Amino acid sequence: MNNKPIGVFDSGLGGLTVVKEIKKLLPYENIIYLGDTARVPYGTRSKDVVIKFSFQDADYLISKKVKCLVVACNTASSFAGDLLKKHLTLPVFDVIKPVAEDIKKNRRERKIGIIGTKGTISSHAYKKAILKKVSKVSILEQACPLFVPMIEEGEIKGSLIEKVIEKYLSVFKTKKIDTLVLGCTHYPIIEKEIQNYLGKKVILINPEKLVAEDLKKYLQKNRMLTKSKRKGKIAYLVTDISQSFLKVAEIFLGTKITSKVTKVQID
């Protein structure tokens, strides 16, 4: 069990930001990453469809003998996270629970903003999870549908992304939030730009970092860490490979991809 890989899935390539954080904390672990690039995005799809796709993603990774499963996609975490935990026998980690725990632990109990895809925001998953942990808090949600395509087109700096950030986040300035949850795997790519707009006093919560920390604690506690002292490998599996695949993937991962990328069919 210890030397089996960690399974991570996302609707596309944004989940590589989660992989990046996992590798920082668990450098010796092997990872199998599954990006459902043929059916991306999940954020605009219905709840039933996202649940269906999420179980297909999970089943495929389970067939690869992973020791645990990380749902990197915020929309999948929102709609299918609890169901996956209920019906699967292996440990499942989503990006929402660690955020609620972090807010409770650090007692951020005033004005919290949450940004994400339309699917994530319409599910109110972050809001519900946070309110279960803390009661004296005001929560404001905002869907930011243009962020994902802009980031994937490489529009991550300059006047254009700054204007879109202002379009979506001006409401948070008006309401004077003190904390903002980056509820999409793409958003850490423009974290600095968001911070610059909102100001240094606003705390940005990066779910990718928190789920990586949650995963490490669990594996340590349950003695499931690999015994290997060699740098772990990442297997990249996708359901479609576009011409811009490597460019976009390397933006999220923060480094060059040197290993083979394999196209697979999961439906």
C-alpha positions in Angstrom: 0.0 0.0 0.0 2.7 2.5 1.0 4.4 2.5 -2.4 1.3 2.8 -4.5 0.8 6.1 -6.2 -1.5 9.0 -5.2 -4.3 9.5 -7.7 -5.3 13.1 -8.6 -8.0 14.1 -11.1 -9.4 17.3 -12.5 -11.7 18.3 -15.3 -8.7 19.6 -17.2 -5.1 20.8 -16.5 -5.8 23.2 -13.6 -5.4 20.4 -11.1 -1.7 20.4 -11.8 -1.5 23.3 -9.4 -2.6 20.7 -6.8 0.1 18.3 -8.0 2.6 21.1 -7.7 1.8 21.6 -4.0 1.7 17.8 -3.3 5.2 17.4 -4.8 6.5 20.2 -2.5 5.4 18.4 0.6 5.7 14.8 -0.6 8.6 14.7 -3.1 9.1 10.9 -2.9 5.5 10.0 -3.7 4.5 8.8 -7.1 1.4 10.5 -8.6 -1.0 9.6 -11.4 -2.7 12.7 -12.7 -5.8 12.3 -14.8 -7.1 15.4 -16.7 -10.4 15.0 -18.4 -9.5 17.4 -21.1 -11.9 16.0 -23.6 -14.9 17.0 -21.5 -13.5 20.2 -19.8 -14.9 22.4 -18.3 -17.0 20.8 -15.6 -17.9 24.2 -14.2 -20.6 24.9 -16.7 -22.2 21.4 -16.5 -25.2 20.1 -14.5 -24.7 18.5 -11.1 -25.7 15.1 -12.4 -23.2 15.2 -15.2 -20.4 16.3 -12.9 -21.2 13.5 -10.5 -21.2 11.0 -13.4 -17.9 12.2 -14.8 -16.3 12.3 -11.3 -17.1 8.7 -10.6 -15.7 7.7 -14.0 -12.5 9.6 -13.3 -12.3 8.0 -9.8 -13.0 4.5 -11.2 -10.2 4.9 -13.8 -7.7 5.9 -11.2 -8.7 3.1 -8.8 -8.1 0.7 -11.7 -4.5 2.0 -11.6 -4.1 0.8 -8.0 -3.8 4.2 -6.3 -3.7 4.3 -2.5 -5.8 7.4 -2.2 -7.7 9.9 -4.3 -7.4 13.7 -4.5 -10.3 15.5 -6.2 -8.5 18.6 -7.5 -11.4 20.0 -9.4 -13.5 22.5 -7.3 -16.7 21.8 -9.2 -16.2 18.0 -8.8 -15.4 18.5 -5.1 -18.6 20.6 -4.7 -21.0 18.2 -6.4 -19.4 14.8 -6.0 -16.9 15.1 -3.1 -19.1 13.7 -0.3 -20.6 11.0 -2.6 -17.1 9.8 -3.5 -16.2 9.6 0.1 -19.4 7.7 0.9 -19.2 5.1 -1.8 -15.4 4.5 -2.3 -13.3 2.4 0.0 -10.1 4.3 -0.4 -9.3 7.7 1.3 -10.7 10.6 -0.7 -9.6 14.2 -0.3 -11.4 17.3 -1.7 -10.4 20.9 -1.9 -13.3 22.2 0.1 -13.1 20.6 3.6 -9.5 21.9 4.3 -10.6 25.4 3.6 -13.4 25.3 6.2 -11.0 23.7 8.7 -8.4 26.4 8.0 -11.0 29.2 8.6 -12.1 27.6 11.8 -8.6 27.1 13.0 -7.5 30.7 12.3 -10.8 32.2 13.4 -11.3 34.3 10.2 -14.9 35.1 11.2 -15.8 38.4 9.6 -16.2 38.9 5.9 -15.2 36.1 3.5 -15.3 36.2 -0.2 -15.4 33.1 -2.4 -14.7 33.0 -6.1 -15.0 30.1 -8.5 -16.7 28.7 -11.6 -20.4 29.0 -12.1 -20.8 25.4 -11.0 -18.8 25.8 -7.8 -20.5 29.0 -6.8 -24.1 27.8 -7.6 -23.5 24.7 -5.4 -22.6 27.0 -2.4 -20.3 24.1 -1.3 -17.7 26.4 0.2 -20.3 28.5 2.0 -22.0 25.5 3.5 -18.8 23.9 4.6 -17.6 27.1 6.2 -20.9 27.8 8.0 -20.8 24.3 9.5 -17.5 25.3 11.2 -18.1 28.9 12.1 -21.3 30.8 12.5 -20.3 34.5 13.1 -19.2 35.1 9.5 -20.5 37.0 6.4 -19.9 35.2 3.1 -20.1 36.7 -0.4 -19.8 34.5 -3.4 -18.8 35.5 -7.0 -18.6 33.4 -10.1 -15.7 34.4 -12.4 -16.3 32.6 -15.7 -13.7 34.5 -17.7 -10.7 33.7 -15.5 -10.3 30.1 -16.7 -10.2 30.8 -20.5 -8.0 33.8 -20.0 -5.5 31.9 -17.9 -5.4 29.1 -20.4 -4.7 31.6 -23.1 -1.8 32.9 -21.1 -3.4 36.2 -20.3 -2.1 36.2 -16.7 -0.5 39.6 -16.5 -1.1 43.1 -17.8 -4.1 45.4 -18.3 -6.5 42.9 -19.8 -6.5 40.5 -16.8 -6.4 43.5 -14.4 -9.7 44.8 -16.0 -11.4 41.4 -15.6 -10.2 41.1 -12.0 -11.7 44.6 -11.3 -14.9 43.5 -13.1 -15.4 40.5 -10.8 -13.7 41.6 -7.6 -14.8 45.2 -7.2 -17.8 44.0 -5.1 -15.3 42.6 -2.5 -13.7 46.0 -2.2 -17.0 47.6 -1.7 -18.0 45.1 1.0 -14.5 45.3 2.6 -13.8 41.5 2.9 -10.9 40.4 5.0 -10.5 36.9 3.4 -10.8 35.5 -0.2 -11.1 31.8 -1.1 -9.6 31.0 -4.5 -12.1 28.4 -5.3 -10.7 27.2 -8.7 -7.5 25.4 -9.5 -6.6 28.0 -12.1 -6.8 31.0 -9.8 -3.4 30.6 -8.0 -1.8 31.5 -11.3 -3.1 35.0 -11.0 -2.9 35.1 -7.2 -0.4 38.0 -7.2 -2.6 40.1 -9.5 -5.6 39.4 -7.2 -3.6 40.3 -4.1 -2.4 43.6 -5.8 -6.0 44.5 -6.5 -7.5 43.7 -3.2 -4.5 44.9 -1.1 -2.2 43.2 1.4 -4.7 43.3 4.2 -7.0 40.7 2.5 -5.9 37.1 3.2 -6.0 34.8 0.2 -6.8 31.2 0.9 -5.2 28.7 -1.6 -7.1 25.4 -1.3 -4.4 23.6 -3.3 -1.9 24.2 -0.5 -4.4 23.2 2.2 -5.4 19.9 0.5 -1.7 19.0 0.1 -1.1 19.6 3.8 -4.3 17.6 4.7 -3.1 14.7 2.5 0.4 14.7 4.1 -1.0 14.6 7.6 -3.3 11.7 6.8 -0.6 9.6 5.1 1.8 10.2 8.0 -0.9 9.4 10.6 -1.9 6.2 8.9 1.6 5.2 8.0 0.9 5.3 4.3 3.9 7.3 3.2 6.2 5.7 0.6 9.3 4.0 1.9 11.2 5.2 -1.2 13.9 7.9 -0.9 14.0 8.5 -4.6 12.2 11.5 -6.2 8.7 10.4 -7.1 7.4 10.3 -10.7 4.3 11.8 -12.2 2.3 9.9 -14.8 0.2 12.3 -16.9 -3.0 10.9 -18.3 -5.5 13.0 -20.3 -8.6 12.2 -22.4 -7.5 14.6 -25.2 -4.3 16.3 -26.2 -4.6 19.8 -27.8 -1.9 21.7 -29.6 -1.5 24.0 -26.6 -1.4 21.2 -24.0 2.2 21.4 -23.0 2.2 25.2 -22.8 -0.9 25.3 -20.6 0.2 22.3 -18.4 3.6 23.8 -17.7 2.0 27.1 -16.6 0.0 25.2 -13.9 2.8 22.9 -12.9 5.4 25.6 -12.8 8.0 23.5 -14.6 8.8 21.6 -17.8 7.1 18.3 -18.4 9.7 15.8 -19.5 7.8 12.5 -19.1 5.4 11.0 -21.5 1.8 12.2 -21.6 -0.7 9.4 -22.4 -4.1 9.8 -23.9 -6.7 7.5 -22.3 -10.4 6.8 -22.7 -12.5 6.7 -19.5 -16.2 6.9 -20.5 
